[in-house]
Amino acid sequence: EEWGELVAAALVLNEAIQLGDLDVWLREKLPAYKLPRKYQTVAELPLNIMGKVVKAEVKKLFTI
């Protein structure tokens, strides 16, 4: 955040996963500086023709 960016996560969730459960699991697996500060749920991630995630489109989800 000090350099103009923060860790965020775009999530495609199914019915079995709840955000609270995911947060607890991530806290067990990741160090504090890698934990997402913001979550955004989406129906699907934007993909290019090659099937790769379009990172610029994902970043737009988190800009105001």
N, C-alpha and C positions, 0 to 999 in steps of 0.2 A: 504494500500500500504506500510505503514511503517513496517509491519510485514511479508512482502513477498506475500501478497495476496491483491486483489482488487475486488470490486463488478463488476460482469459481468453478461450478460444475453444472453442465447441462445434462439432465437425466431423462432417460426414457424408462419409465417405471412400469412394472406390471402390477397386478393386484396383490401379489404376495409380498411386495417390498413396501415398507412405510418409511417416510423420511426420518422419523425418530430412530427407528432400528438401524437405518443406514448410517446415521450420525454416530451412534454408539459403536458400530462396527468400525467405522473409519478412525475414530479416536483410539481404538485398540491397535490398529494396523499402521497408522501414519504418525510422524512427528507433528507437533503443533504448527510449525510453519508451513506444512503442506496441506493442512486441513482447509477445505473450501469454506470461504466466508459467506458466500452466496450460493443458493441453489436455484435452478430454473428447470421446471419439468416441461418437456416437450413431447409431442406425439411421435416425432421421428427427427433424427439429426439430418441437417442438410448435406447432401452428397453430391459430388461432381460426377462426370461421366465415367470416371474410372472407379467409382464406388468409395472414394476417400472422403472423409469429413472436410467440409469447407470451413476452415477455422475462422475466417473473416465473418462469415454469416453467424457462427456461434457467438463470436464476440459482440455482434450487434444485439443479441438477446440481453446483454448485461449493461448496455449503454442507455442512458436516459435521454 
